[in-house]
């Protein structure tokens, strides 16, 4: 299922990692502070963490799951893309 959040800016929205190739990232939750072509920077309660998009499945504002490897483009390119 594709989320409507895929075509919206994610900065200042809440992100939660649902699944990852790195088990230590599962459950990471925080506010998106930056997005690049391949990473998302999230501010958690204790620190800022850079997440590689291609190894995580996540939600934005508890919406539908987003498979990170499908959104490995810059935010401005992702916003105008059809999924």
N, C-alpha and C positions, 0 to 999 in steps of 0.2 A: 504494500500500500504506500503510495506517495503522499507526502505531507504538503499542505499548503505553505508551511514554513520554509520549504526549500527555495521558494522564490521571494522571500522577504529578507531584509537585513537581520543578522543575528546578534549584532553588537547590543549589549545591555539586556539580552534575554538570558534566561536560565537554561543551562545545558546539563544533562545527566547522561553519563556513559552507561549503556545497558550491556554491551558485550565488547570484548577486545581480545586481540591476540596476546596482549600483556595482561594477565589476571590482576595485576596491581592497579590497573586503571578502571576496572569495573566498579561502578558505584561513585566514581568521582563526580561531583556536582558543584556547580558554581555559575558565576555570571561571565558571559562571553565579553572579553575586553578587546580582542583583535582577531582578525581572520586573514589568512594568506591563502595562496593557491593550495598548499598542502597541509597547513596547520590551523588549529583553533587555539587561542590562548584564553584560558579560563581562570578567573580569580575565585579561589575557594576561600573558606574561612581563615585558613592559615597561610596560603601562598598563592602565587600565580603558577600555573602549569601549562606547558605547551603540549597539545595533543596532536599526533599525526592523524589526519583524516582517514587515510587508507587502512588503518588498523582498528577503527572503532565503529560501533553502531551506537547511536545516541538519540536523545529526544531534545527538542527545544520547547520549553514551557510545558513539559509533560504531554506533548502532542504525539503524533504517530512516529514510530521509529524511522530514523534516517540512516541509511548505510553510507558510511563516510567515503568509501571508495567511489561512490557514484557522484560525489560532489567535490571532486578534486579540481576545482577551478577557482579563479579569483571571485570574490563576492560579487563584483559588478558584472561578471560574465554569468554567474550562477543565477542572479536575479532575473535576467532576461531570457534564460533558457527554458525550453519546454521539456517536462519530464513525463 
